[in-house]
Amino acid sequence: MQRFRILPAVLALTVFAASAAFAQMSQPILGEDTTKISDHVWAIMGYPNIAIIVGGHATLVVDTGMGPKNGATVARVAAKLAPGNTKLFLTTTHFHPEHAAGEPGFPAGTILIRNAVQQQEMEKHGQEMMDMFAGRSAEMKGLLDGVKLRPPDITFNQEATIDLGGVTARLLWFGGAHTKGDELTWVEPDRTLVSGDVVQNKTMPNIYGDGGTPASWLAVLDKIAALNIAHVLPDHSAPGDGSLVKEEHDLISEIRTRALALKKQGISAADAGKQVSAALKAQHPDWPNTNAGAFVTSVYKEP
Ligand SMILES: [Zn+2]
């Protein structure tokens, strides 16, 4: 009978651990601990997860953290992982401030590279997004205070390859998803994908502002599926294996199919959002959030 008395305690502990992990994922100060994802890829798990890819002579960092203080932390961790590397590359999964606004904290000589669509988006909406995040709390305002974003040293259209010494990072732009300029980093020979918001783990998809569309997101996932992926490091959820790509595709197509059917019946976007969210909650009781309202609205708006 002891078993039955232990069970609620275990459940409470699980819920506590999940909410503690969730709190860590939205807490904007990054720590210096790293988690090894694959042979050449480390991550600082936080808001957001940062990838550090270490080659024989150069290091690539993907995403900066919110503001220069976090950027400096990331650069320090990268230097500790590979003290002998003379070149530091920096790229960003998308233009939002927790991913890109830490750039001024990186040392002089850091080579900033991103795709052209993401750069255009940043020029158009970067300041507006920083102002929005700064309005969320005094802490975020402090982190983003006075941040000036510089233009990249290198921009590319569809793909750029960086030789880090025994490790190749392919930076890919496959089209719009969470934003227009979502960038993917494919690390060979690890077969590790740094996926940004495009492939996540037990997390609701979200298209912010005039980003991609549900249909373009699915097209991006079809292109990703052609890679032979062993490890995925998302930006706002736990790492996983290549099966996350199919799970993301299944999730988005399920929401989209359900939403389009409800739209055809003349149901409002708000009511459709509630119905789809309830269905997902029943299907995935362990997920921290199954609110599909915003994504259903994106489906309704699809041309
Ligand atoms: Zn974002």
Residues whose N, C-alpha, C, O or C-beta is under 5 A from the ligand:
A	BS01	ZN	H96
